[in-house]
Amino acid sequence: MADKLRVGVIGTGYVAKNNFLPVLAQTEDIKFVGVMAGHYESAVRAAKNFGAQHAVKTIEELVDLGLDCAFVLTPKAVHAEQVKFLLNHGVDTYCEKPMATTMRDCRELVELRQKTGRKLMIGFNRRYAPVVTAAKKAFGDGMPDVIIAQKNRPQTEYHATLENAVHMIDLMRYFCGEAVEVNAISRFTDPDYETFTTAQISFESGSSGILIADRSAGQWEETLEMHGGNQTVLVHMPESVTVVDNQQRHTTELTPLAMGWAKSEDKLGFSYAIRHFFDCIRNDTEPLTSPEDALKTHELLNRVLIGAGLPAME
């Protein structure tokens, strides 16, 4: 492997432009060799603005640049097709969540990753956010007795629970382990555009979790509330984490640590996830959010969808 990883990017939408491309542009031990987008003009602009050496029109052209790894930051409907192409052509791949829109495709990606021996990391960036890292450290090897995970927004979208609540389901697994029982409720006029989804989840560890995902809230909000081990841990994404025990209450605010200029790619964990991906390639280690682990998150998500009467990932 060369001293600098040769990196390509597929997708130049909001998440890419705000949370990935700025990080890649400032990463010194890589070569940002190419970018591809649905519209070639968008790829040209991204290459110019973020220092990619080439803008290309097709995934074939991107791979022909001699990539070591690539980031798939496109709409979820095309993740499976693009990731399969990259893995089959020997390219280690970071794929934004969800890794696919069907359980069949998710399982095929896991099998292909194992067959090809390439790295595949799924972009559950919340695990890498500093506030979540601090909360995980507070529990150490233990698990909370109860976790309440909320991700609320003021407007619905197509398959909102799949698109957004999957982050919170992944965090519930991260803190509590694997689920044994799921009871879910949703409200909707059109099942493709749900108003809310809630779920109560029991875990093998004995933990109990409540998921709240409302799409008629006053504003965007993500929170974790966890109790257990004679302490309470409160996460208000992405700014603060509070740890409470029977002697003190300690709150850490993340933004002031960067003199008030903390960026979303750092606060929400994107930059740390990107660094982790590069480190896994260089050190030949498996990502924290491997496809095998991510598959379990998607399986739990699918159980929530089915229980809530929403379109499933089948």
C-alpha positions as CSV (number, residue, x, y, z in Angstrom):
1,M,0.0,0.0,0.0
2,A,1.3,3.5,-0.9
3,D,2.2,6.0,1.9
4,K,-1.0,7.9,1.0
5,L,-4.3,6.1,0.5
6,R,-5.9,6.9,-2.8
7,V,-9.5,7.9,-2.0
8,G,-12.6,8.3,-4.2
9,V,-16.0,9.7,-3.3
10,I,-19.4,8.9,-4.9
11,G,-22.1,11.5,-4.0
12,T,-22.0,15.3,-3.5
13,G,-25.2,16.0,-1.7
14,Y,-25.8,17.8,1.6
15,V,-24.1,15.2,3.9
16,A,-21.1,14.8,1.6
17,K,-20.5,18.6,1.2
18,N,-21.0,19.4,4.9
19,N,-19.5,16.4,6.7
20,F,-17.2,14.4,4.4
21,L,-15.6,16.4,1.7
22,P,-14.3,19.1,4.1
23,V,-12.6,16.4,6.2
24,L,-11.1,14.7,3.2
25,A,-9.8,18.0,1.9
26,Q,-7.9,18.5,5.1
27,T,-6.6,15.0,5.6
28,E,-2.9,15.0,4.9
29,D,-2.1,11.2,4.6
30,I,-4.5,10.6,1.7
31,K,-4.7,11.5,-2.0
32,F,-8.2,12.6,-2.9
33,V,-8.0,11.3,-6.4
34,G,-11.6,11.4,-7.7
35,V,-15.2,12.3,-7.2
36,M,-18.4,11.2,-9.0
37,A,-21.9,12.5,-8.7
38,G,-25.3,11.9,-10.3
39,H,-24.7,15.1,-12.3
40,Y,-21.3,15.5,-13.7
41,E,-21.4,19.3,-13.1
42,S,-21.8,18.6,-9.4
43,A,-18.7,16.4,-9.4
44,V,-16.7,19.1,-11.2
45,R,-17.8,21.7,-8.6
46,A,-16.9,19.4,-5.7
47,A,-13.5,18.5,-7.2
48,K,-12.7,22.2,-7.5
49,N,-14.0,23.2,-4.1
50,F,-12.5,20.3,-2.1
51,G,-9.3,19.5,-4.0
52,A,-10.1,16.2,-5.8
53,Q,-7.7,15.5,-8.7
54,H,-10.5,14.3,-11.0
55,A,-14.2,14.6,-11.6
56,V,-15.6,11.5,-13.4
57,K,-19.0,10.5,-14.8
58,T,-19.1,6.8,-14.0
59,I,-18.1,4.4,-11.2
60,E,-16.0,2.5,-13.7
61,E,-14.0,5.7,-14.4
62,L,-13.6,6.3,-10.6
63,V,-12.2,2.8,-10.0
64,D,-9.9,3.1,-13.0
65,L,-8.1,5.9,-11.0
66,G,-6.5,3.2,-8.9
67,L,-8.5,3.6,-5.7
68,D,-7.5,2.1,-2.3
69,C,-10.8,3.0,-0.8
70,A,-14.1,4.9,-1.6
71,F,-16.9,6.6,0.2
72,V,-20.5,5.8,-1.0
73,L,-22.5,8.9,0.0
74,T,-25.4,8.5,-2.4
75,P,-29.2,8.0,-1.8
76,K,-29.9,4.8,0.0
77,A,-31.6,3.2,-3.0
78,V,-28.3,2.8,-4.9
79,H,-26.0,1.9,-2.0
80,A,-26.1,-1.9,-2.6
81,E,-25.4,-1.7,-6.3
82,Q,-22.5,0.7,-5.8
83,V,-20.9,-1.1,-2.9
84,K,-21.1,-4.4,-4.7
85,F,-19.3,-2.9,-7.6
86,L,-16.5,-1.4,-5.5
87,L,-16.0,-4.6,-3.4
88,N,-15.9,-6.7,-6.5
89,H,-13.2,-4.4,-7.9
90,G,-11.0,-4.7,-4.8
91,V,-11.9,-1.3,-3.2
92,D,-12.3,-0.9,0.5
93,T,-15.6,0.9,1.1
94,Y,-17.3,3.2,3.5
95,C,-21.1,3.2,3.0
96,E,-23.5,5.7,4.5
97,K,-26.4,4.3,6.5
98,P,-28.5,2.4,5.8
99,M,-26.3,0.0,3.9
100,A,-29.2,-1.1,1.7
101,T,-33.0,-0.8,1.6
102,T,-33.7,-4.5,1.8
103,M,-32.6,-7.2,4.2
104,R,-31.6,-9.4,1.2
105,D,-29.2,-6.8,-0.1
106,C,-27.8,-6.2,3.4
107,R,-27.1,-9.9,3.8
108,E,-25.5,-10.1,0.3
109,L,-23.2,-7.2,1.2
110,V,-22.0,-9.0,4.3
111,E,-21.4,-12.2,2.3
112,L,-19.6,-10.3,-0.5
113,R,-17.4,-8.5,2.1
114,Q,-16.4,-11.8,3.5
115,K,-15.9,-13.4,0.1
116,T,-13.7,-10.6,-1.2
117,G,-11.8,-9.9,2.0
118,R,-12.2,-6.2,1.5
119,K,-13.1,-3.7,4.3
120,L,-16.6,-2.4,4.5
121,M,-17.7,0.1,7.1
122,I,-21.2,1.4,7.6
123,G,-21.7,5.0,8.4
124,F,-23.3,4.9,11.8
125,N,-21.4,8.1,12.7
126,R,-23.3,8.7,16.0
127,R,-21.2,6.0,17.7
128,Y,-18.1,8.1,17.0
129,A,-19.5,11.4,18.3
130,P,-17.6,12.8,21.3
131,V,-20.8,12.9,23.5
132,V,-21.6,9.3,22.8
133,T,-18.0,8.3,23.4
134,A,-18.1,10.0,26.7
135,A,-21.4,8.3,27.6
136,K,-20.0,4.9,26.6
137,K,-17.0,5.5,28.8
138,A,-19.3,6.4,31.8
139,F,-20.8,2.9,31.7
140,G,-17.5,1.1,31.1
141,D,-18.2,-2.6,30.7
142,G,-21.7,-2.2,32.1
143,M,-25.0,-1.5,30.5
144,P,-27.9,0.8,31.4
145,D,-31.0,-0.7,32.9
146,V,-33.1,1.7,30.8
147,I,-32.4,3.7,27.7
148,I,-34.7,6.2,26.1
149,A,-33.6,7.2,22.6
150,Q,-35.2,10.1,20.7
151,K,-34.8,11.5,17.3
152,N,-37.5,14.0,16.5
153,R,-37.8,16.4,13.5
154,P,-40.5,18.9,12.4
155,Q,-41.2,17.3,9.0
156,T,-41.7,13.8,7.7
157,E,-40.0,12.2,4.6
158,Y,-40.1,9.0,2.6
159,H,-39.7,6.1,5.0
160,A,-38.6,8.4,7.8
161,T,-38.0,5.7,10.4
162,L,-35.7,3.8,8.1
163,E,-33.9,7.0,7.1
164,N,-33.3,8.5,10.5
165,A,-34.5,6.4,13.5
166,V,-32.0,3.8,12.4
167,H,-29.3,5.9,14.1
168,M,-31.0,5.6,17.5
169,I,-31.7,1.9,17.0
170,D,-28.0,1.4,16.4
171,L,-27.1,3.4,19.6
172,M,-29.6,1.3,21.6
173,R,-27.8,-1.8,20.4
174,Y,-24.4,-0.2,21.1
175,F,-25.3,0.4,24.7
176,C,-27.6,-2.6,25.5
177,G,-26.7,-5.5,23.2
178,E,-29.1,-7.6,21.2
179,A,-32.9,-7.4,21.3
180,V,-35.2,-10.2,22.3
181,E,-38.6,-8.5,22.1
182,V,-40.0,-5.6,20.1
183,N,-43.3,-3.8,20.4
184,A,-43.8,-0.9,18.1
185,I,-46.5,1.6,17.2
186,S,-46.7,4.1,14.3
187,R,-49.2,6.7,13.1
188,F,-49.7,7.6,9.5
189,T,-52.1,8.4,6.7
190,D,-49.7,7.2,4.1
191,P,-47.4,4.4,5.4
192,D,-44.6,5.7,3.3
193,Y,-44.7,9.0,5.2
194,E,-45.2,8.2,8.9
195,T,-45.9,10.8,11.5
196,F,-44.3,9.0,14.3
197,T,-42.9,5.6,15.4
198,T,-42.4,4.5,19.0
199,A,-41.1,1.1,20.2
200,Q,-40.4,-0.7,23.4
201,I,-37.4,-3.1,23.1
202,S,-36.2,-5.7,25.6
203,F,-32.6,-6.8,25.4
204,E,-30.8,-10.1,26.2
205,S,-28.8,-8.1,28.8
206,G,-31.9,-7.4,30.7
207,S,-32.0,-3.8,29.6
208,S,-35.2,-2.1,28.4
209,G,-35.3,0.6,25.8
210,I,-37.8,3.1,24.5
211,L,-37.5,4.5,21.0
212,I,-39.3,7.8,20.1
213,A,-39.2,9.1,16.5
214,D,-41.7,11.8,15.9
215,R,-41.9,13.7,12.6
216,S,-44.2,16.6,13.8
217,A,-41.9,18.0,16.4
218,G,-41.0,21.7,16.9
219,Q,-37.4,21.2,15.8
220,W,-34.7,18.7,15.3
221,E,-33.7,16.9,18.5
222,E,-31.6,13.8,19.3
223,T,-31.3,12.7,22.9
224,L,-30.3,9.6,24.9
225,E,-31.4,9.2,28.5
226,M,-29.8,6.2,30.3
227,H,-30.1,4.9,33.9
228,G,-28.2,2.1,35.6
229,G,-25.3,1.3,37.9
230,N,-26.4,4.0,40.3
231,Q,-25.9,6.7,37.7
232,T,-27.8,8.6,35.0
233,V,-26.2,9.6,31.7
234,L,-28.0,12.2,29.5
235,V,-26.8,12.9,26.0
236,H,-28.1,15.9,24.1
237,M,-26.8,15.5,20.6
238,P,-24.3,16.8,19.6
239,E,-23.5,19.4,22.2
240,S,-23.4,18.0,25.8
241,V,-23.3,14.9,28.0
242,T,-24.3,14.9,31.6
243,V,-23.3,12.2,34.2
244,V,-25.2,12.2,37.4
245,D,-24.5,10.0,40.5
246,N,-25.5,10.2,44.1
247,Q,-22.8,12.8,44.8
248,Q,-22.6,15.1,41.8
249,R,-23.9,16.2,38.5
250,H,-21.2,16.9,35.8
251,T,-22.0,18.3,32.4
252,T,-19.5,18.6,29.6
253,E,-20.2,21.0,26.8
254,L,-18.4,20.1,23.5
255,T,-18.7,23.4,21.6
256,P,-16.6,25.6,24.0
257,L,-13.8,23.1,23.8
258,A,-13.3,24.3,20.2
259,M,-13.6,28.0,21.3
260,G,-17.2,28.0,20.0
261,W,-16.2,26.9,16.5
262,A,-16.8,23.2,16.7
263,K,-18.0,21.9,13.4
264,S,-20.8,19.4,12.6
265,E,-18.4,16.9,11.1
266,D,-16.6,16.7,14.5
267,K,-19.6,17.1,16.9
268,L,-21.6,14.4,15.0
269,G,-18.7,12.0,14.8
270,F,-18.1,12.1,11.0
271,S,-14.5,13.1,11.2
272,Y,-13.7,10.4,13.8
273,A,-15.5,7.8,11.8
274,I,-13.5,8.7,8.7
275,R,-10.2,8.5,10.6
276,H,-11.3,5.1,12.0
277,F,-12.0,3.9,8.5
278,F,-8.5,4.9,7.3
279,D,-6.9,3.4,10.4
280,C,-8.7,0.1,9.8
281,I,-7.4,-0.1,6.3
282,R,-3.8,0.7,7.3
283,N,-3.8,-1.6,10.3
284,D,-5.9,-4.4,8.8
285,T,-8.5,-4.3,11.6
286,E,-12.2,-4.5,11.5
287,P,-14.3,-1.4,11.8
288,L,-16.5,-0.8,14.9
289,T,-19.4,-0.4,12.6
290,S,-18.7,-3.5,10.4
291,P,-21.3,-4.8,8.0
292,E,-21.8,-7.8,10.3
293,D,-22.6,-5.6,13.2
294,A,-24.6,-3.2,11.1
295,L,-26.7,-6.1,9.8
296,K,-28.0,-6.7,13.4
297,T,-29.0,-3.0,13.5
298,H,-30.9,-3.4,10.3
299,E,-32.5,-6.6,11.5
300,L,-33.7,-4.8,14.6
301,L,-34.9,-1.8,12.6
302,N,-36.9,-4.2,10.4
303,R,-38.6,-5.7,13.4
304,V,-39.6,-2.2,14.5
305,L,-41.0,-1.5,11.0
306,I,-43.0,-4.7,10.9
307,G,-44.3,-4.2,14.4
308,A,-45.4,-0.7,13.6
309,G,-47.2,-1.7,10.4
310,L,-44.7,0.2,8.2
311,P,-43.2,-1.0,4.9
312,A,-40.5,-3.5,5.8
313,M,-37.1,-4.1,4.4
314,E,-38.2,-7.2,2.6
